[in-house]
Amino acid sequence: MKKYLQFLGGTPLFKGIRQEDLPAMLRCLQARRAVYAKREVVLLEGRPAREVGMVLSGQVQVVREDFSGNRNILAEIAPGNLFAESYSCVRAKSLPVSVISTAESEILWIDYRRTVTTCSSACRFHTRLIENMLAILASKNILLSRKIEHLSKRTTRQKLWAYLS
């Protein structure tokens, strides 16, 4: 994990947290690293979500397959970005999406509950981590609200104008 400390310091989740505090924080969060081959399933639709994933290297796609077997790509997650944070926040019993590795990828897994609750040792950096997680969730919420606004327009012309404005 040491080779990723500098990288982690530049990610939105760990923004504002000193690099020397990261090893203690990762222990506090009981973070674990996992490696996935290209095209390997990282999270499977229908399974529960308990952890937040952060791409350390490689790339993953959030996908949904319909009844006809068509795969719709909902998001591509690059290094430094999170996935499954909303589902793990609500402790979803059944994921409505799958996450697939599109290249050999390393993922940092963090239990969401440990992310948003302060630990017994009252780490000085934990409050900042909670603020960062809330900012990430709020940013994604705003982005999705904008998408809904564009798509809810009645005509293609209105959708295009909404998107371009």
C-alpha positions as CSV (number, residue, x, y, z in Angstrom):
1,M,0.0,0.0,0.0
2,K,3.0,2.3,0.5
3,K,3.4,2.8,-3.2
4,Y,0.0,4.4,-3.4
5,L,0.3,6.9,-0.5
6,Q,1.2,9.9,-2.8
7,F,-1.5,8.9,-5.2
8,L,-4.1,8.6,-2.5
9,G,-3.2,12.1,-1.2
10,G,-4.3,13.6,-4.5
11,T,-7.7,11.8,-4.6
12,P,-11.0,13.6,-3.7
13,L,-11.7,11.2,-0.8
14,F,-8.3,11.9,0.9
15,K,-8.1,15.6,-0.1
16,G,-6.7,17.8,2.7
17,I,-5.3,14.8,4.6
18,R,-1.6,14.8,5.1
19,Q,0.3,12.0,3.5
20,E,1.9,11.0,6.7
21,D,-1.5,10.4,8.2
22,L,-2.7,8.1,5.5
23,P,-1.1,4.8,6.8
24,A,-2.9,5.2,10.1
25,M,-6.1,6.2,8.4
26,L,-6.0,3.2,6.1
27,R,-5.5,0.9,9.2
28,C,-8.4,2.7,10.9
29,L,-10.6,2.1,7.9
30,Q,-9.5,-1.5,7.6
31,A,-8.8,-0.8,3.9
32,R,-7.8,-3.7,1.7
33,R,-6.4,-3.9,-1.8
34,A,-7.6,-6.4,-4.4
35,V,-6.4,-7.0,-8.0
36,Y,-8.8,-7.9,-10.8
37,A,-8.0,-9.1,-14.3
38,K,-9.4,-7.6,-17.4
39,R,-13.1,-8.4,-17.9
40,E,-13.3,-9.8,-14.3
41,V,-16.5,-9.0,-12.3
42,V,-15.7,-6.7,-9.4
43,L,-19.2,-6.4,-8.1
44,L,-22.1,-8.5,-9.3
45,E,-25.7,-7.3,-9.8
46,G,-28.0,-8.8,-7.2
47,R,-25.3,-9.0,-4.5
48,P,-25.3,-6.8,-1.4
49,A,-23.0,-3.7,-1.3
50,R,-21.0,-3.2,1.9
51,E,-17.9,-1.4,0.8
52,V,-16.8,1.6,-1.3
53,G,-14.4,0.8,-4.1
54,M,-11.6,3.2,-5.2
55,V,-9.8,2.5,-8.4
56,L,-6.0,2.6,-7.7
57,S,-4.9,1.5,-11.2
58,G,-6.7,0.4,-14.3
59,Q,-10.3,1.1,-15.0
60,V,-13.8,-0.3,-14.3
61,Q,-17.2,0.2,-15.8
62,V,-20.5,0.3,-14.0
63,V,-22.9,-1.7,-16.2
64,R,-26.5,-2.8,-16.3
65,E,-27.7,-5.7,-18.5
66,D,-31.3,-5.8,-19.7
67,F,-33.4,-8.9,-20.2
68,S,-32.2,-9.2,-23.8
69,G,-28.6,-9.4,-22.7
70,N,-27.7,-5.9,-23.9
71,R,-25.1,-4.3,-21.7
72,N,-25.5,-0.6,-21.0
73,I,-22.4,1.3,-19.7
74,L,-23.6,3.7,-17.0
75,A,-20.2,5.0,-15.9
76,E,-16.5,4.5,-16.5
77,I,-14.4,4.8,-13.3
78,A,-10.8,6.0,-13.6
79,P,-8.1,5.9,-11.0
80,G,-8.8,7.9,-7.9
81,N,-12.5,7.8,-8.3
82,L,-15.1,5.9,-6.2
83,F,-17.9,3.5,-7.0
84,A,-20.6,1.8,-5.0
85,E,-20.6,4.6,-2.4
86,S,-24.3,5.3,-2.7
87,Y,-25.3,1.6,-2.5
88,S,-23.0,0.9,0.4
89,C,-24.3,4.0,2.2
90,V,-27.8,2.6,2.2
91,R,-26.6,-0.9,2.7
92,A,-28.3,-2.1,-0.5
93,K,-29.3,-5.7,-0.2
94,S,-29.2,-6.1,-3.9
95,L,-27.1,-4.1,-6.4
96,P,-29.0,-3.0,-9.5
97,V,-25.7,-2.9,-11.4
98,S,-22.5,-4.8,-12.0
99,V,-19.0,-3.5,-12.0
100,I,-16.6,-5.0,-14.5
101,S,-12.8,-4.4,-14.8
102,T,-11.9,-3.1,-18.3
103,A,-8.2,-3.5,-17.7
104,E,-6.1,-5.2,-15.0
105,S,-7.1,-3.1,-12.1
106,E,-6.3,-2.6,-8.4
107,I,-9.1,-1.6,-6.2
108,L,-9.0,-0.2,-2.6
109,W,-12.0,-1.5,-0.6
110,I,-13.2,0.5,2.3
111,D,-16.2,-0.2,4.6
112,Y,-18.5,2.8,4.2
113,R,-19.6,2.8,7.9
114,R,-15.9,3.2,9.0
115,T,-15.6,6.1,6.5
116,V,-18.5,8.2,7.9
117,T,-18.3,7.5,11.6
118,T,-15.5,8.6,13.8
119,C,-13.4,5.9,15.4
120,S,-12.7,5.3,19.1
121,S,-9.2,6.8,18.8
122,A,-10.8,10.0,17.5
123,C,-8.4,10.4,14.6
124,R,-7.8,14.1,13.8
125,F,-8.2,13.4,10.1
126,H,-11.5,11.5,10.2
127,T,-13.7,14.6,10.2
128,R,-12.0,15.7,7.0
129,L,-12.7,12.3,5.5
130,I,-16.4,12.5,6.3
131,E,-16.5,16.0,4.7
132,N,-14.8,14.7,1.6
133,M,-17.2,11.7,1.3
134,L,-20.2,14.0,1.7
135,A,-18.8,16.3,-1.0
136,I,-18.3,13.4,-3.4
137,L,-21.9,12.2,-2.8
138,A,-23.3,15.7,-3.2
139,S,-21.3,16.3,-6.5
140,K,-22.6,13.1,-8.0
141,N,-26.2,14.0,-6.9
142,I,-25.9,17.4,-8.6
143,L,-24.6,15.7,-11.8
144,L,-27.4,13.2,-11.8
145,S,-30.0,16.0,-11.2
146,R,-28.6,17.9,-14.3
147,K,-28.9,14.8,-16.4
148,I,-32.5,14.3,-15.3
149,E,-33.2,18.0,-16.1
150,H,-31.8,17.5,-19.7
151,L,-33.5,14.2,-20.3
152,S,-36.9,15.4,-19.0
153,K,-37.3,18.0,-21.7
154,R,-40.1,17.0,-24.2
155,T,-38.4,17.5,-27.5
156,T,-34.9,16.8,-28.9
157,R,-34.5,20.5,-29.5
158,Q,-35.3,21.4,-25.9
159,K,-32.9,18.7,-24.7
160,L,-30.2,20.0,-26.9
161,W,-30.8,23.6,-25.7
162,A,-30.8,22.5,-22.1
163,Y,-27.6,20.6,-22.5
164,L,-25.8,23.4,-24.4
165,S,-26.9,26.2,-22.0
